[in-house]
Amino acid sequence: MPQVNPYINFRGNCEEAFKFYQSVFGGEFPMVGRYKDMPKDDAQHFGNVDGEKIMHMSLPISKETVLMGSDIGGEWAKQTVDGNNIQLSVNVESEKEAKRIFDGLSAGGKIMMPLEKTFWGALFGSFTDKFGIVWMVNYDYEKK
């Protein structure tokens, strides 16, 4: 069954915000990825983003919900304003389910990133649906 989580984009203060959220919800950060940790080929899409800024961060806030976020950079930063800086992230259990959900929800919408394998070991894609809601679909491959 898919898991839906909020994903928040920040303009440079993701780490500060997540430390605040941690002070309220408790818990640990299972993932903190910085832009400097990206492969160079992928980093070029983000322009001159400070390497210390957060590429992805997560904080489980219950057994069903993970709060996720990043410092937005590159072309996406120009389009990010308060109000459109939160998306819904759907985490699924198979490639087949990822494709079904991605194709179904993106029908009539605008694909921002096609569903494809990524450097972080996932099948991932993002789009705005025909109602203006931004979605991300993610399937994590097994770690070997």
Beta strands, then each sheet from edge to edge (+ up, - down):
strand 1: 3-10
strand 2: 31-34
strand 3: 54-60
strand 4: 66-71
strand 5: 86-91
strand 6: 110-117
strand 7: 122-128
strand 8: 134-140
sheet 1: 2+ 3- 4+ 1+ 5- 8- 7+ 6-
end
